[in-house]
Amino acid sequence: MEKKGKFDYILLETSGLADPGPIASMFWLDEGLGSEIYLDGIVTLVDAKHIGEYMREKNEDVMINEALKQIAIADRIVINKKDLLKKEEIEQLKQDLSSINSVADMLVTERSRIPLDYVLNINAYDVNNADALLKQTEKIEEHGNSHAHQIGHDVQTVCIQFDEQLNSLKKFENWIQELLWEKRILGTDDIEESVTVLRLKGILYPPKDKTQENGIQQKKRMIIQGVQDLYDIQEGYAGDDNNEDDASSKIVLIGKNLNKDKISASFTNLLGIKHRII
C-alpha cells in the first residue's frame, strides 16, 4: 500500500476463522477512503467436504459461529473441492447454503479454479445497482427456508415486500436501528431471544416526505446496505430493467432469531404498512 500510483483492485484475504464484517465496514463507510477505495463485494470460499461440520459447530461464547457469519454476509459464495462429493451431495450443500443466504450467487469448482470476473466488479454496494438487488430478492422465494432444520441452525434469510409508500424515513429507520443496535424487534416484549442481523440490504421507493421535497423522479430509489450493526441509506436509481411505475420496496435481512410472525406484527403496528414476508 506504500507504493505510489493507482491500484486497479485490492483483494483482502482474511483467515478461515476471521469475521469479515469489521473489515468490510471499514472500507464501506470510511469517508476518507471513499474517493479512492470502495467496497466491491464479499466473496466466501467454502470447503465442500467440511463446511457442513463447520456450520454445525457450537460455541458457548458466541451466538453464531464464524462459518455461518461468513456465509451470511457473502455476496458471492465459491464452493470448492466439488470432486470430493457426489453430485447429489453438492446439490444438498447448495440448498443448505441457500437456507442461510438466499441472495448470494454461488459457483461450484475444484482446485479453486475461479473466473476472474466472478470475484471482481461485483458492485454489491453500488447505489446505482438497484436492478441487481431486485433480482437477488427473486431468489428468496425460489429457495425458501425448507432446508434450515436439516443442518441444525436458525440463521436464515427473510424478505419484506410492500407496495405502499412510506410516509417518512424516520419511523422506518427507528425500526431498523432497533433490530441492529438493540437486537430486538420493535414493539415486542421478547427479551429472551436476542435478534442478530448479519446482513441487511434493500431498495425503497422514496417516502412521501422525500418526494414532496424533491418532486417525484420515477427512477429514484433509496438503497439500504448493512453489515452487522452498521448500515447506510443512500439515494440511488433503478436501472433500465425496472418498470418506472413499480413503486414496490423490498428489505432483505439475514440473521438469527428473525421470527417472521413477530417481524410482520411489528411492521404492521409501527409502520402501518401492508406487506408480505417470505
C-alpha angles and dihedrals in degrees: 000000000000091000113105120233138057123312118213094201139352117209116195116198116198125198121267092260099042125118104230093195099090092045092049093051092049092063096032099054105024105112091192090062095035097093093052107024131033133176109256099181148302120260120193120200114204130193104234093207099051109021093094090059092047092051091053095050114122122212119182091205096060135042094218125028121232096253091059091046093052092050093045097054096040121118090194130020125205114201105203132191095036088160089073094062136058118249093254090050090054090051091050090049091052089052091049092051090046090054086064100037112016096175103053120103114238133211123189116208146145131231087014094284102167130165108243093231089061092068099032131064093018092147090197092153098039111125089209092057096081093133090063090054091052092051091050092056090055089064092061094068090047095053102033117176100275093124100049094096092055094067097041105243137104101215107123147155120255125186125196115200127187139161100200118102114242116239092223141348095237099079091043091052091049088054092050093046092052089054096046102035107026092032095223138103107255114246096025126106095211106124097157097071108056113205118228119194112193099173132019127183135156151143121235130194103233113271120246094258090055094049091048091053098045105019123246114299107186096215098045118110137168111241118207124200127173138169115192108310096350124084141164135198118202137169113258140157135248114237131237092276091064121090109240090220092054107110096171124131129206130194121190121199124184116188150084130304093013096159106195095205092052093044090050094048091048093049091050097044099044103032101025091221126146107227148156127233124205 
